[in-house]
Amino acid sequence: MGDGGAIVQIRDGAGQLVAVSDDAWRCLVVHTAPLDRSCERESNPVAGGGSCTFEAVDPPEGWHLAGFDASGWAQASVYSEREVVPRGGYEQIQWSDAAQLIWGPDLAQSNTVLCRLVVD
């Protein structure tokens, strides 16, 4: 279980920061698993069986298009570095102080999270 968290900073062609990940992003969890945390202790876990049941929904049609309205989605949850434990090159990037680690409401169980931000 676990492994959630994302951080983003977007710069324009001149290198100016135009957007960062923070709680202004809107996110929708489309895959939650396992629904029962005791699955983590299973010696032979089977996705969808026993304590390892999950919940998955199809992404909304057109969610990735510019005109999509995600205002009904929840605000992104913000987490600390200590909570996320980022790796894979995280330390090699000079992050803006404004960029925050975001994810769905649960770092361990929110497995697939769609997030959006409209940048003017």
Residue frames relative to the residue before (quaternion, step in Angstrom):
aa qw qx qy qz dx dy dz
M 1.0000 0.0000 0.0000 0.0000 0.00 0.00 0.00
G 0.6763 0.4981 -0.3690 0.3978 3.50 -1.18 0.54
D 0.5549 0.6314 -0.4567 0.2913 3.51 -1.33 -0.38
G 0.4518 0.6693 -0.4799 0.3429 3.61 1.06 0.51
G 0.5059 0.6482 -0.4938 0.2830 3.53 -1.34 0.20
A 0.0496 0.7786 -0.6228 0.0587 3.54 -0.99 0.88
I 0.0754 -0.7649 0.6376 0.0524 3.54 -1.17 0.63
V 0.0505 -0.8094 0.5840 -0.0354 3.54 -0.96 0.94
Q 0.0777 0.7303 -0.6786 -0.0111 3.51 -1.21 0.62
I 0.1525 -0.7973 0.5830 0.0345 3.53 -0.84 1.06
R 0.1005 -0.7900 0.6045 0.0194 3.54 -0.86 1.05
D 0.4541 -0.6617 0.5180 0.2961 3.55 -1.18 0.57
G 0.7601 -0.3980 0.2652 0.4400 3.59 -1.30 0.02
A 0.6773 0.4709 -0.2823 0.4898 3.58 1.19 -0.50
G 0.5712 -0.6205 0.3684 0.3912 3.57 1.28 -0.02
Q 0.4858 0.6616 -0.4357 0.3693 3.57 1.27 0.12
L 0.4738 -0.6728 0.4971 0.2752 3.55 -0.96 0.90
V 0.0924 -0.8206 0.5632 0.0292 3.60 -0.74 1.04
A 0.8048 -0.0199 0.0103 0.5932 3.62 1.17 -0.37
V 0.0759 -0.7641 0.6390 0.0459 3.52 -1.25 0.61
S 0.5323 -0.5857 0.4858 0.3709 3.56 -1.26 0.30
D 0.2108 0.7352 -0.6189 0.1787 3.52 -0.97 1.01
D 0.7247 -0.4513 0.2805 0.4388 3.59 -1.20 -0.15
A 0.4888 0.6318 -0.4506 0.3985 3.60 1.24 0.22
W 0.5471 0.5933 -0.4008 0.4337 3.59 1.23 -0.34
R 0.2805 -0.7229 0.6066 0.1754 3.56 -1.21 0.59
C 0.0582 -0.8271 0.5587 -0.0164 3.58 -0.81 1.01
L 0.1384 -0.7616 0.6303 0.0595 3.52 -1.23 0.67
V 0.2903 -0.7384 0.5842 0.1708 3.57 -0.79 1.02
V 0.1066 -0.8129 0.5710 0.0423 3.59 -0.72 1.06
H 0.7735 0.1621 -0.1347 0.5978 3.59 1.25 -0.09
T 0.0136 -0.7870 0.6148 -0.0498 3.54 -0.68 1.18
A 0.2474 0.7679 -0.5573 0.1965 3.57 -0.76 1.02
P 0.6021 -0.2849 -0.7457 0.0108 1.48 -1.95 1.50
L 0.5578 -0.6093 0.4390 0.3535 3.57 -1.14 0.51
D 0.7236 0.3002 -0.1858 0.5931 3.58 1.21 -0.54
R 0.4022 -0.7552 0.4685 0.2199 3.58 -0.50 1.18
S 0.5465 0.6173 -0.4121 0.3879 3.61 1.15 -0.33
C 0.4660 0.6744 -0.4379 0.3692 3.61 1.26 -0.26
E 0.5946 0.6006 -0.3539 0.4005 3.58 1.08 -0.73
R 0.7092 0.4463 -0.2517 0.4843 3.58 1.13 -0.58
E 0.4475 0.6948 -0.4525 0.3350 3.61 1.28 -0.05
S 0.4186 -0.7111 0.5021 0.2588 3.59 -0.92 0.84
N 0.7831 0.1069 -0.0598 0.6097 3.58 1.17 -0.57
P 0.0511 -0.8522 0.5200 0.0278 3.61 0.48 1.16
V 0.1395 -0.7627 0.6279 0.0677 3.54 -1.08 0.81
A 0.4317 -0.7127 0.4909 0.2542 3.58 -0.57 1.17
G 0.8127 0.2332 -0.2011 0.4947 3.53 -0.80 1.06
G 0.7224 0.4136 -0.2461 0.4964 3.59 1.24 -0.20
G 0.8364 0.1782 -0.1370 0.4999 3.53 -1.21 0.55
S 0.8136 -0.1908 0.1625 0.5247 3.54 -0.86 -0.99
C 0.6334 0.5609 -0.3140 0.4308 3.59 1.28 -0.08
T 0.2436 0.7757 -0.5421 0.2123 3.57 1.05 0.71
F 0.1425 -0.7857 0.5976 0.0729 3.55 -1.20 0.48
E 0.2778 -0.7186 0.6095 0.1868 3.50 -1.36 0.21
A 0.0633 0.7944 -0.5995 0.0741 3.57 -0.80 0.99
V 0.0741 -0.7688 0.6343 0.0341 3.54 -1.07 0.78
D 0.5419 -0.5972 0.4706 0.3581 3.56 -1.18 0.47
P 0.5341 -0.5974 0.4737 0.3653 3.60 -1.05 0.63
P 0.5584 -0.5972 0.4388 0.3727 3.60 -1.04 0.63
E 0.5829 -0.5898 0.4366 0.3490 3.54 -1.08 0.77
G 0.8600 0.1278 -0.1138 0.4808 3.56 -0.88 0.99
W 0.2960 0.7980 -0.4910 0.1858 3.58 1.22 0.28
H 0.6921 0.4894 -0.2626 0.4609 3.58 1.14 -0.60
L 0.5689 0.6118 -0.3775 0.3995 3.60 1.25 -0.11
A 0.6548 -0.5662 0.3445 0.3632 3.57 -1.11 0.74
G 0.7434 0.4428 -0.2391 0.4406 3.60 0.90 -0.82
F 0.4400 0.7150 -0.4546 0.2976 3.59 1.24 -0.09
D 0.3014 -0.7558 0.5572 0.1655 3.59 -0.97 0.88
A 0.0439 -0.8152 0.5772 -0.0205 3.57 -0.39 1.25
S 0.3076 0.7909 -0.4890 0.2020 3.59 1.21 0.30
G 0.6556 0.5087 -0.3141 0.4613 3.60 1.18 -0.42
W 0.5357 0.6070 -0.4114 0.4188 3.58 1.25 -0.14
A 0.5768 -0.5930 0.4390 0.3505 3.56 -1.21 0.49
Q 0.5552 -0.5571 0.4828 0.3851 3.55 -1.23 0.43
A 0.5663 -0.5753 0.4630 0.3660 3.55 -1.15 0.62
S 0.3686 -0.6804 0.5813 0.2515 3.54 -1.15 0.66
V 0.2797 -0.7627 0.5662 0.1392 3.57 -0.96 0.92
Y 0.0918 -0.8040 0.5874 0.0024 3.54 -0.97 0.97
S 0.4913 -0.6428 0.5011 0.3071 3.55 -1.24 0.45
E 0.6541 -0.4815 0.3958 0.4286 3.57 -1.29 0.25
R 0.6314 0.5507 -0.3294 0.4355 3.58 1.01 -0.81
E 0.6728 0.4907 -0.2942 0.4690 3.58 1.02 -0.78
V 0.7393 0.4275 -0.2275 0.4678 3.59 0.92 -0.90
V 0.1148 -0.8064 0.5574 0.1605 3.59 1.00 -0.89
P 0.0054 0.8410 -0.5405 0.0231 3.61 0.60 1.11
R 0.0189 -0.7841 0.6202 -0.0134 3.54 -1.20 0.60
G 0.6719 0.5330 -0.3371 0.3883 3.57 -1.22 -0.28
G 0.7926 -0.3162 0.1597 0.4963 3.57 0.94 0.83
Y 0.3529 0.7642 -0.4745 0.2575 3.58 1.28 -0.02
E 0.7098 0.4666 -0.2618 0.4581 3.58 0.88 -0.94
Q 0.6176 0.5730 -0.3446 0.4141 3.61 1.20 -0.32
I 0.6665 0.4634 -0.2900 0.5069 3.57 1.28 -0.16
Q 0.3415 -0.7091 0.5758 0.2215 3.54 -1.03 0.80
W 0.1727 -0.8261 0.5335 0.0564 3.54 -0.08 1.35
S 0.5066 -0.5988 0.5241 0.3318 3.53 -1.14 0.66
D 0.5554 -0.6045 0.4482 0.3540 3.59 -1.07 0.66
A 0.6428 0.5413 -0.3187 0.4385 3.59 1.18 -0.51
A 0.5965 0.5733 -0.3682 0.4241 3.62 1.18 -0.47
Q 0.0935 -0.8078 0.5819 0.0101 3.55 -0.80 1.06
L 0.4993 -0.6104 0.5182 0.3312 3.54 -1.24 0.49
I 0.0281 -0.8112 0.5834 -0.0296 3.57 -0.72 1.09
W 0.0924 0.7554 -0.6474 0.0422 3.53 -1.36 0.32
G 0.6862 -0.4159 0.3676 0.4701 3.52 -1.29 -0.33
P 0.7645 -0.4169 0.2482 0.4245 3.58 -1.28 -0.09
D 0.7861 0.2155 -0.1202 0.5668 3.61 1.19 -0.33
L 0.3985 -0.7461 0.4838 0.2244 3.58 -0.52 1.18
A 0.7184 0.4610 -0.2519 0.4560 3.58 1.02 -0.75
Q 0.8075 0.3228 -0.1473 0.4712 3.58 0.86 -0.89
S 0.6058 0.5048 -0.3711 0.4904 3.62 1.16 -0.35
N 0.1170 -0.8651 0.4870 0.0266 3.57 -0.02 1.30
T 0.7785 0.1042 -0.0681 0.6151 3.58 0.93 -0.80
V 0.0060 0.8089 -0.5822 0.0824 3.53 -0.57 1.23
L 0.2030 -0.7505 0.6191 0.1103 3.56 -0.89 1.01
C 0.0205 -0.8066 0.5906 -0.0136 3.59 -0.79 0.98
R 0.0960 -0.7962 0.5972 0.0108 3.53 -1.12 0.79
L 0.0132 0.7435 -0.6685 -0.0106 3.49 -1.32 0.53
V 0.2784 -0.7279 0.5993 0.1829 3.55 -1.00 0.83
V 0.1341 -0.7814 0.6081 0.0414 3.54 -0.76 1.12
D 0.3464 -0.7508 0.5282 0.1934 3.58 -0.70 1.08
